[in-house]
């Protein structure tokens, strides 16, 4: 997660970094960082980070976090993330929350992780909303509260966070924190699966096997389980696929595999689900 957000933040900083007197120097440093020329970027980021610039503090933290131009050092990363997070920078708040959640560079502290996730979530950041929802879902660092979990998952899901879409789908399927509604569960699973999320695909396959919100369809269940395995859900989806295959004829398995190939080739846009773009 933290590597992925780095690229977004580079663009933000390039657009909003203050101070015309050093704009050229800053732009050169950002460009160097994007090219992987960390020895050029590092001293500039360090100089302005020590002067309190929030973007430079975040960049410097990310370089220590990812070992870019410096030995990887989670303690140093957490130090710079904290300085940026305390100035309200949401990406730094998310990353610091991750470090507290995992115990990287700081003592593991789920309550502290939840605190930082909440600050970023309240700024509308989907990744933080998902993480906070997850903490409420399982009672990590906060009292378990499925209604709060569903609220934060939904906010992230509405912004397109695929894992949040899968999780809010599961809450509708189970009636946890929301009224049980299989059709709503399907709607969110489909959105998640269309983004290539393996958990959403696995859950969609289960709905077809169990006939929840849709007629029982072993072919489509096999297709989604097969796609989920290919996308990375090795154990659960593979087990579901193989158990389901025992109920199917060789012709049905061949058809499910054909549909899976077509779906994958379309980047999950032509998988025979409602709401897909017209051909």
N, C-alpha and C positions, 0 to 999 in steps of 0.2 A: 504493500500500500504506500509506504513512504517513498519508494522510488518513483512510483507512478505520479504522485502529486508534485514531484519536483519539477517536471517539465511544464506543468500548468503555472506554477508559481514563477518560473523564469519569465514568462510572458507578462504576468501581472506586474512583476517588479520593473521590467523594462518600460512598461507603460506609465507607472505611477511613482517611480523613484524620484524623490524631490531633489532640488538643488541644481540649477542650471550650470553653476560653475564647475561641477564635476560630472555633468551629464555624459560627456564624451568618454571619460574614464569609466564611468559605470556601464555604458553601452558596450564598450570594448570588453569589459570583464564578463558581462552577461553573454556576449557572443563567444568569448573564449570558453566559458563554462559549457555552453551548448555544443561546442566542437570537441570537448574533452580536454582542452588545454588548461588544466586545473592550476598549473603553476602560475599562470597569468591571472586567473580569476581570484585565487585564494588571497593574495595580499590585499587586493582591493576590498574584497568582502570583509576581511578581518579589520581593516582600517575603519570602515564605516560601521561595522558591527560594534566595535569598541566605543564608537561615538553615539551609539543608541539607535542607529537606523534599523527599523524593524525588518525590512526586506533582507538586508545584509546579515542580520542575526539569523534569520531563517535559512538563508543560503549556506551560511557557515555551519549551522547545525546539520543541515542535510549532507554537506560534504563529509563531516565527521561520521555521520550516521551510515553513509554508503561507502566510506573509504575512498573518496575522490580527491586525489592529490595529497592525502594525509593518511596515516594508518587509521583504520576504523576504530573509533573510540566512542562508545555509547554514552559514557559519562560526559564527555565534552559536548556531544550532540545534545544531550538532555539540557545541559547548561544553556546553550544558545537557543534551543527551542523555547525554554522557559522564559528567557528574556523577551523573545518575540511574542510568546503567548500572553505574557502579562501586559503587553501593549494591545491585546485584542486581536492578534493576527490568527485567523481561524485555522489555516493550514498548520501552523505551529501548535495550536491547541490540540488538533487531531493527532499530530505526531507525538506530542508529549503524552497524550492519553494512551496511545499505543505503547509507549515505553513503560508507563506505569502498569498497564495491563499485563505486559509480558515480563516485567522486571528487568528491562534492558537499560543499564546506566543509572538506574535508581532502584530502590527497594520496591518489590512488587506491592502495589497498593491499589486494589480495585476501586476503592472509594475515591481516591485521587484521580484515577482514570475516568471514572464517571463524571467527576467535576469538570474536567477539561473537555470531555466529549459534549457535555451539556452546554458549555459556553459556545462551542463551535456550532452545535445543533441549533441553538437559539438564533444564530446568525444565518440559518438556512442551509447549512452544508449537509448534503445528503449522506456522505460517508459517516459523518458524526451522528446524524440522526439514526442511521442503521446501527452503529455501534452502541448508542445509548438504548435503542430499542432492544438490542440483544442482551444488554445488561439487565434491563427490567424483565425480560423474558425468562432469564435463568437465575435472577437474584444475585448477580455479581456486583458487589459494591453498593447496591441499593436493595431495598426490600423488593422481593418478587411481586410484580404487578402486571398481569397480562393486559389489562386495559391500557396502561401506559406504554407497554411494549407495542401494542397494536397501533397506538397513536403515532409513535415515532417511526415505526416501520412504514406506516401509510404515507407519512410526510416524505420519507426517503423514496418510497416506491413511486410516488407521484412525480418525482424528479427523474425517474428512470433508473434508480439503483436496482440492479437485477437481483441481488441477493435479498434485498428488502422486499421485492415483489414476490419472491418465492416464500419468504417467511410470513408475509401478511396473508398469502394464499393458504399457508398451513394453518394459520390461526382461524381463518374462515372455515377450512375443512374440519377442524377440531372443535370449533365453537369456543375458542380460548380468547377471552378479552373482547369478543364480538359475537353477535348472533351467528350460529352455524348457517352457512350458506354455500353449498357446493358450487353453484354457478359463479359466485363471486370468487371462490377459490380457484376455479378453472380460469377465470379471466386473468387473475394475477399470475398463475402458473404459466399461462400462454405468453404473457408479456415477458416473463423471465426467460422462458425457453427461447423466445424469438431473439434474445440477446446472446444466446449460446451458453446460458448458465446451466451447468450440469445438474444442480439440485432442483431447479425448476423443471428440467426435463424428466428427472427421476420421479418427481411428484406428479407430473402430468401423466406419466405412464401408469402410476398406481391408480389414478382416477379412472383410467380406461379399464384396468383390470377389475376394479371393484364396482364399476358402473355408478360412480358418484357424480351426478350432474350430467352424465352422458350415458348412452347405452354401453354395455360391456362390449369391448372391441379389443380382442387379443392382438390383432395385427398392429393397430396403432400403439397399443401398450408396448409391444416388442420394439417397434420403430423408435419410440421415445427412450426406452431403456437402452437400446443399442447406441443411440446418439449420445446419451448421457455418459456411457462408458467411454466413448471416443473423446468426449469433452473433459474427462478426468474423474468422474465418479465411479471408480473402479469396482469397489466391493459391493455396495448396496445395489447399484444399477445392474451390475453383471449378474448378481444373484437373482434379482427380479426378472431379468431377461431370460435366464436359463430355466427358471421355474416355470415361467410363462410358456416357454417353447415346448414344454412337455404336454401342454394342452392343445398344441397347434399341429396342423398337418404340414408336411414338407412344402406344399404349395403356399400355405399361409406364411410360413417363415420366409420363403423366397420373396413373396410380395412385400413383407415388412422390411426386408433388406433393401429391396428396390426403392421403396418409399424413403427409407433412411438416406440412401445415396442421393436421391433427388433433393431432399430437404437440405442435406449438408452442402450440396453443390450450389444451392440458392442462398447460402449463408443464412439458413433458417427462415427465409422469407416465403418459401413455397412448400409448406409442410401439411397442407390440407386442413388447417385450422381456421375457424371463423375469424373474420376481421383482417385477414391477410390482404395485401395489395392485389388489385385485379391483375390478371395476366396480360 
